[in-house]
Amino acid sequence: MYLTLNNLILAMKPIATDDYVGFTFFVGCMAMMAASVFFFFSMNSFDKKWRTSILVSGLITFIAAVHYWYMRDYYASFGESPTFFRYVDWVLTVPLMCVEFYLILKAAGAKKSLLWKMILASVVMLVTGYFGEAVYTTGSGPSVWGTLSALAYFYIVYEIWVGGAKKLAEQAGGAVLEAHKILCWFVLVGWAIYPLGYLAGTDGWYGGAGEVFGIQLSIDVAYNIADAINKIGFGLVIYSLAVKASDK
């Protein structure tokens, strides 16, 4: 095992000391991996009904850690934003984050229809976003696909803030309602960096959005920081809810 890990480390492309973009990929990978270890090792501390939620939290950060390893190496090798790998990561982890909403509301009577609606909306949001950012990148492509992606995003926001998910959380009350509110803020504020990054990273009607005061901002840095906060933060909210439920 030591030799395998050592070979992997030696195979990694070196990061220049002034490469802040590559540094955020590296830190993101380490942070996600550390969070995965924490969630996986804490599973047995909770009742069986909470272990699935903690397991999903660990899977989210573990999947992200693996992809960040590849994205860091891709960026170091080609000096380009790893758009494809990033969307592969999102299309796996974002639906799992939607699963977290269902799991904490399941005891309050959440049906599988809520789960599948949110998963479908998240997949539509990501697939259309990828088309606009990496496939149909000229003419009206970014604006059309970006609009479709935004509609799916706002559907998720509506569902958890005022729709069926919100009503179930209010029925459950207590720690479930508190955790639901925090997760809602993660989606509304934390996830907002992704459509903003899309605006800044595509052409067409978004031209120049990525440049502020004459300085070209790195979308990858914003994405990397947001990913770490959103995915690890999501898991910590679930962990906190599990702790409170177990104490009672």
N, C-alpha and C positions, 0 to 999 in steps of 0.2 A: 504493500500500500504506500509506504514511504517513497519507494522508487517511482511509482506511478505519479504521485503528487509532485515529486521533484522534477520528473520529466515534463509534466504539464507546465510547471513554473518556468523551466528553462525554455520551453517552446513559445512562451508569451513574448510578444514584441515589446522591446523596452519603451518606456515613456520618457520623453524629454522633460526636463525640470520645469520648463515654461509652458508645457502643453496642458493647460487647465481643462480642456475638453476631455482628453484622454484620462486625466486624473479623476474627473467625475465619473467616467465609466468604471474605473478601477474601484473607487470608493463605493459606488453603487453596488457593484458585484459583491464586495466584502460585507456591506451592510445587509444586503438581502440574504446572503448566506448565514450571517450571524443570527438574523431574525428567524430563519428556518430552523436552525439548531435549537434556538430558544423555544419555539412553538412545539417542535416535535418532542423535545425532552420534557415539556410541561404537560403533555397530554394526559398522562396517568395520574395527575394531581386532581383531576376533575371527575365529576359523575359521567357516566357513559353518554348521557344525552348531550353533553357539551364537547365530547371528544371529537365528533365529526367537524364541528365548527372550528376547533383549534387545528385539526388536521388540514382543513381547507386553507386556513390562514398560512400554515407552513408550506403547503403546496404552492400557493400564490407567490410567496417570496422565493421559494426554491426554483420554480420555473423562471422567475425573473433573474435570479442569480446566474443560472446557466446561460440565458440569453445575453446577459450583460458581459459575461466572459467572452462570448463570440463577438458581440458588438464592439467591445474594446479592441479585440484583435483585428477585426475588420477595419475599424477606424485607424489603428496604428499602421496597417498594411497599405491602405489605399487613400487615407486622408479624406474620406467621404463619410457623410452621414449614413449609418446603417439602417436606412428606412425600411427595407424588407424585413430584416430581423426584428426590428422594433415592432412592426405590425404583427408579426408572428407571435411575439411575446404578448402583445395586447389582446389578440384574438383568443388566447388561452387564459390569461389572467383576469381580464375584465369580466367575462361571463362568470368566473369563479367568485368574483367580488359581488356579483348579483346574487349568486347562490347564498352568500352570507346573509343577505337580507331575508331570504326565504327561511333559512335555518333558524334565525332568532325569532321569526314570527310564526314558525310552524306550530308552536305550543298555543298560540293565540288563534289558531284555526286557518292559517294560510294554506291555500290550495296549490297544487302543482301548476295550475293554469297561470298563477302569478309568476311562478318561477320561469316557466317557458316564455311568457311574454317579455320578461326582462332580459332573458338570455337572447331571444330573437332580436330585440331592439339593440342590444349591445353589439351583436354580430353585424347587424345592418349598419350601425354607426361606424364600425371599424372597417368593414369591407368597402363601403362607399368612400370613407376617408382615404383609404389606400388608393382607390382608383383615382381620386382627385389629386393626390399628392405625388403618385409615382407612375400612373398609367396614362390618364388623360390630362396631360399637364399643359396643353396649349388651348388657346381660344377660350371658349366658355366652359371647358371641362372642369377646371377647379371650382368655379362658382356653382355649377350644377350639382356635382358630386358633394361639394362642401355643404350645400343647402340640405341635401338628403341626409347627410351625416348629422347635421345640426338638429334636424327634425327628430331623428331617433334619439339623440342625446336629451332633447327637451322632453320627449315622452318619458324617459327614465326619470328625469327630474320631477315631472308632474306626478308620476305614479308613486314615488316615495314621499313627496312633500304634501300632496293633497288627495291622492288617489287611494286605491285599495290598501296599499302597504301602510300608509299613514293611519287609516282607520283601524287596522289590525294592531298597530303599535299602541294606539290610544286605548284599545280594549285591554291589551296586556298590561299597560301602565308600568309603574315602578322602574326598575333598572332596564327593562326592555325598551320602554319608551325613551328613556334617557340615552341609551346606546343608539337607538334608531335616529334620534335627532342629530347626534354627533356624526353618524355615517352619512346622513343627508347633507350636512355641511361639507363633508369630504367630497361628495359628488358635485355639489353646486359650486364650491370654491376651488377645491383641489383639482377636480377634473377639468375645470375651466381652462387650465393651462394648455390642454391638448387642442381645443378649437382655436385658441389664440396662437399656438404654435403653427397650426395649419394655415391660418391667415398670413402669418409672417413668412411661411416657407413656400408659398405657392405664388404663381404669377397670375396674370389676368387682372381682375378687379382688385387684387390684393397688392399690386405692385408697390414696392417701397415700404410695405408694412413692417418688414424685418429690420429697417434701418431707423434708428432714433438718434437725433442730434448728430447725424453723420457717422455714427458708429454701427457697424454691422454686428448685430447680436447673434450669439450662437444658440440656435434652437436646441441643439443637443444638450447643452448645459441646463437649460430650463426643463427639458424633458427628464433628464437624469435626476435632477433634484426633486421634481414633482413626483416621479415614479417612486423614489425612495420614501418620500413623506406619505404618499397615498397608500401604497401597498403595505408598508410596515405599520403605518397609523391605523389602517383598517384592521389589521390583525391585533393590534394592541387594544383597540376598542372592544373587540370580541373577547379577548383575554380578560379584560377588566370586567366585562359582563359575566363571564364564567366564574370569576373569583367571587363576585358579589352573590351570585346564585348559589355557589357552593357553601359560602359562609352562612347563608340563611338555612 
